Amino acid sequence: MAELTDLGVAAIRDGVREGAFAAVEVADAFIAKASRAKTLNAFLVETPEHALAAARSADAARAAGETLKPLAGVPIGMKDLFCTNGVRTTAGSLILEGFTPPYESTVSQNLWDAGAGMLGKLNMDQFAMGSSNETSAFGNVISPWQRNDGGNAPLAPGGSSGGSSAAVAARLCPGATGTDTGGSIRQPAAFTGIAGIKPTYGRCSRWGTIAFASSLDQAGPMARDVRDCAILLEAMAGFDAKDATSLQLDVPAWERGLSSDLRGLRVGVPVEYRVDNMPGEIDALWQAGVAWLKDAGAEIVEVSLPHTRYALPAYYIIAPAEASSNLARYDGVRYGLRDLPEGGGLQDMYAATRADGFGAEVKRRIMIGTYVLSAGFYDAYYTQAQKVRTLIARDFEHAWATCDVLLTPTAPSAAFALGEKSADPIAMYLNDVFTVPSSLAGLPAMSVPGGLDAAGLPLGLQIIGKPLDEQGVLNAGLALEQRAGFTARPEAWW
């Protein structure tokens, strides 16, 4: 039998149910592997006791002949944006130093109720602001992948869910939670050769998830393959009365509905996603994806999303504006870091706490957001960006008249070296060029690994679906996954 840490969510779940191995054996294997991989800096806090408690409960239930919970025996990683009762939660920022929530986020509670156990809290870009996991106050996450062309510079695992992507790719956990505001599940999934899905806005509760941009943030799963993502998403999703944006809908049986037979499905290829200077390898993979979906029975149609080119500028007005409002709560008064200069007053405490607690990228986005919301510029920037957002959503609505899902690249390149782009914020923001439009429209979208570039690094393909059609996205992703036959994995060096 393969090593337990080589097994994914479905294989672990089924193996525990069938008695092929004990849940405690699985938990022990992942705990040991995570403890040996500290070089990657994927975990900020390790919680072996939580994983073992859930595993013992699963084993006891099976011994007693009870029906096992849907995720019984499956240990996972939890992005440090989700509040976890009694476990330090920082959002990757010093300003939440010492914050231990007395409550549980709805998404994490749903997973624990389904029987999952927590291996630990995963590193991330500070307040989910970043595309390389270099803005974390607790150090960079290092991708488990390395170039095969002689370059040995440590690579970015993507962001903001870089700890999640690195941990899943390195087999430190079979699956993990992520959050996606403008691509922070999909881009890191593409960089590390795993699958990840952002569901329709409102599918997963935002309650207890530390906010970045409230009209964009959405939780989702990251795992080895499409089926594992479907399993985790079923457990994570559901209506929550504590979240005003939560959709009051039943959770579909996405795993049961998986099918790679795409006969009758119309796949749109948006012409505007052929950006200038697109690497040949990205375009070649995109064309391969078109052929794979056609082989699965889909009809390929060309569509136009004319306002796509305005998506990035609109996003980087709207998201910072919401961030500047959400992050105003971090003032040193109620929780987290408090810096009070000697002899200083309240305003001095606010200034010192925020200066020391927030990182450079967070400060940059707060400043941008505050600027575009100011009295003299609100209409010129924020109002205009919201109008553009409406036009982008309308583009997608028009596209659905001729297609059912869209196929695009996930990211404009493979993983880059740490430090390669961090000095240029614009270059970093361009990583989101393919993922931001669907985020602005609140649509479900998924990245699936499709192949390797010349340096042996993963490249991803993105499926975008209609509102609430996660099943269509998952099925198209499954068809790509089966035909791509992606089995590459990073060779352990850590």
C-alpha positions, -999 to 999 in steps of 0.1 A, spaced: 0 0 0 11 35 -7 23 57 21 -7 72 40 4 107 32 2 100 -5 -35 94 -2 -61 121 -9 -93 130 9 -115 104 -8 -90 76 -4 -85 83 33 -122 86 39 -130 53 22 -100 35 37 -111 44 72 -147 34 65 -135 0 51 -110 -6 79 -80 -6 56 -62 15 82 -71 34 114 -78 72 114 -52 76 141 -26 60 118 -35 86 91 -33 115 116 1 103 130 15 100 95 6 136 85 16 150 119 51 134 115 54 146 79 45 182 88 70 182 116 98 173 92 88 200 66 93 232 86 117 245 59 86 253 38 71 275 66 36 263 56 22 260 91 21 289 115 6 267 143 5 229 145 -24 213 163 -17 176 164 -40 172 194 -70 184 173 -63 160 145 -58 131 169 -89 138 188 -110 137 156 -92 106 145 -99 88 178 -135 97 175 -137 83 140 -120 50 151 -143 47 181 -174 53 160 -163 26 135 -155 1 163 -190 7 177 -206 1 143 -219 36 140 -223 55 107 -192 75 102 -194 112 94 -186 124 59 -150 134 66 -143 109 94 -106 102 96 -96 131 72 -71 156 87 -69 189 70 -50 222 71 -68 254 80 -58 288 64 -50 312 92 -78 336 80 -104 313 96 -110 319 133 -105 288 153 -118 285 189 -89 285 213 -62 284 186 -42 314 177 -54 332 145 -34 360 130 -43 364 93 -6 365 88 -3 398 105 15 411 136 -14 434 144 -33 402 155 -4 391 177 -18 371 207 -53 369 193 -70 336 203 -106 336 192 -132 324 217 -154 313 188 -152 291 156 -158 303 120 -188 287 103 -167 271 76 -143 254 101 -171 244 123 -189 228 94 -157 208 87 -153 197 123 -190 187 124 -183 165 93 -156 147 112 -124 164 99 -95 171 122 -72 201 121 -34 195 115 -27 232 120 -31 268 108 -15 276 75 6 306 66 -7 332 42 -2 366 28 -10 392 54 -48 398 55 -50 378 22 -32 406 3 -6 392 -20 1 367 -48 33 351 -36 29 346 2 57 371 7 37 396 27 32 373 57 46 388 89 58 353 98 81 347 68 77 335 33 62 301 24 85 283 1 70 262 -27 79 225 -26 86 227 -63 120 235 -78 130 242 -114 147 214 -133 168 238 -154 195 244 -129 179 273 -111 177 267 -74 161 299 -62 132 292 -38 99 296 -56 66 313 -46 37 290 -38 13 316 -50 -10 337 -27 -27 345 -6 -34 308 2 3 299 -3 6 279 29 -24 258 18 -11 252 -17 24 243 -4 11 220 23 -12 201 -1 14 198 -28 41 186 -4 17 160 11 16 176 45 -22 174 44 -46 158 20 -67 190 16 -69 225 30 -91 255 32 -84 286 12 -100 319 5 -103 337 -28 -109 374 -32 -93 379 -66 -77 345 -73 -62 334 -40 -73 298 -43 -69 294 -80 -35 310 -86 -16 292 -58 -33 259 -69 -19 265 -104 15 273 -91 18 241 -71 0 216 -93 -31 210 -73 -68 217 -77 -88 245 -60 -123 259 -64 -138 292 -56 -176 287 -53 -203 311 -61 -202 341 -38 -224 333 -8 -221 295 -10 -197 294 20 -203 316 50 -179 344 57 -188 345 94 -157 341 115 -134 346 84 -112 377 89 -123 401 62 -103 416 34 -129 428 8 -164 417 20 -181 418 -14 -154 395 -29 -141 372 -2 -152 336 -6 -139 304 11 -132 272 -9 -112 240 -8 -78 231 -21 -69 194 -27 -50 170 -49 -78 165 -74 -113 175 -84 -131 148 -65 -115 158 -33 -124 194 -38 -161 184 -44 -160 164 -11 -146 192 9 -168 219 -6 -199 198 3 -188 200 39 -178 237 39 -209 251 21 -243 259 35 -266 286 47 -256 306 77 -280 331 93 -250 349 108 -238 360 74 -262 384 55 -246 374 22 -251 337 27 -273 319 2 -303 301 16 -300 271 -6 -295 234 -1 -260 221 -7 -259 199 -38 -244 164 -38 -214 175 -59 -193 144 -55 -222 121 -65 -229 143 -95 -194 142 -109 -192 132 -146 -166 137 -172 -191 131 -200 -195 166 -214 -218 158 -244 -242 188 -248 -220 212 -228 -209 244 -246 -175 256 -236 -167 293 -243 -132 305 -251 -130 343 -244 -110 361 -270 -100 389 -246 -80 364 -224 -53 362 -252 -32 389 -235 -2 406 -250 31 387 -244 14 355 -232 40 328 -229 38 302 -256 36 274 -231 5 290 -215 -12 294 -249 -2 258 -259 -18 244 -227 -49 264 -233 -52 249 -268 -46 215 -253 -74 222 -228 -98 230 -257 -89 197 -274 -94 178 -242 -129 192 -236 -138 186 -272 -127 150 -267 -150 148 -237 -179 157 -259 -181 195 -254 -189 220 -281 -163 248 -283 -175 283 -290 -157 316 -291 -171 343 -269 -164 379 -261 -160 396 -227 -153 431 -239 -148 447 -205 -122 422 -193 -93 447 -197 -109 469 -171 -112 442 -145 -78 446 -128 -80 483 -124 -116 481 -111 -106 453 -87 -77 472 -73 -100 501 -65 -129 481 -50 -109 457 -30 -86 483 -13 -116 505 -6 -133 476 12 -101 467 30 -96 503 43 -130 501 59 -126 465 72 -92 471 87 -101 502 106 -111 479 134 -75 472 142 -67 501 165 -50 486 195 -80 490 218 -99 458 217 -76 429 207 -42 421 192 -12 444 192 -11 476 212 17 501 209 14 531 231 43 555 230 54 569 264 34 600 271 12 594 240 -25 597 237 -52 578 219 -43 590 184 -6 582 191 -16 546 200 -37 542 168 -8 555 147 19 534 164 -1 502 165 -10 504 128 25 514 118 41 484 136 13 459 131 5 463 94 30 453 67 39 474 37 14 458 12 -15 462 37 -6 498 43 -4 504 6 -39 490 0 -54 509 30 -39 541 16 -53 534 -19 -87 525 -5 -89 555 18 -79 577 -12 -106 564 -36 -133 567 -8 -124 603 0 -148 630 -7 -130 644 -37 -124 611 -54 -153 588 -45 -172 594 -77 -142 596 -99 -128 562 -88 -150 541 -65 -183 548 -82 -167 543 -117 -152 510 -106 -185 497 -94 -200 507 -127 -173 487 -145 -180 458 -122 -216 458 -133 -205 458 -169 -181 429 -163 -209 409 -147 -231 418 -177 -205 405 -201 -207 371 -184 -245 371 -185 -244 377 -223 -218 349 -227 -241 324 -210 -265 328 -239 -240 309 -261 -220 288 -236 -223 269 -203 -187 273 -189 -156 292 -199 -121 278 -203 -91 301 -197 -55 298 -183 -54 303 -145 -23 324 -143 -1 342 -169 30 323 -159 44 294 -138 57 300 -103 83 327 -101 112 330 -76 106 346 -43 117 383 -45 114 383 -83 83 405 -84 78 418 -49 96 451 -56 71 459 -83 34 459 -70 20 463 -105 39 432 -118 25 413 -88 -10 425 -93 -9 413 -130 -8 377 -116 -46 381 -111 -54 390 -147 -72 358 -155 -89 352 -121 -102 387 -111 -131 390 -137 -150 360 -123 -144 372 -87 -159 406 -96 -190 388 -110 -192 364 -80 -190 333 -103 -177 298 -94 -143 291 -109 -117 263 -105 -81 257 -114 -70 222 -125 -33 213 -132 -28 207 -169 9 202 -174 45 214 -168 65 242 -184 100 238 -198 115 242 -163 93 214 -149 69 237 -131 31 232 -130 6 252 -152 -31 254 -145 -63 257 -165 -93 276 -152 -130 267 -156 -155 295 -149 -192 287 -145 -226 302 -143 -238 313 -108 -245 283 -86 -233 259 -113 -204 244 -93 -214 210 -107 -207 222 -142 -174 236 -132 -164 204 -113 -174 182 -142 -155 202 -168 -125 202 -144 -128 164 -140 -127 160 -178 -96 181 -180 -80 163 -151 -86 129 -167 -72 139 -201 -43 159 -188 -32 129 -168 -12 152 -145 7 130 -120 38 151 -115 47 160 -79 75 179 -63 105 158 -53 111 161 -15 141 183 -8 128 199 24 
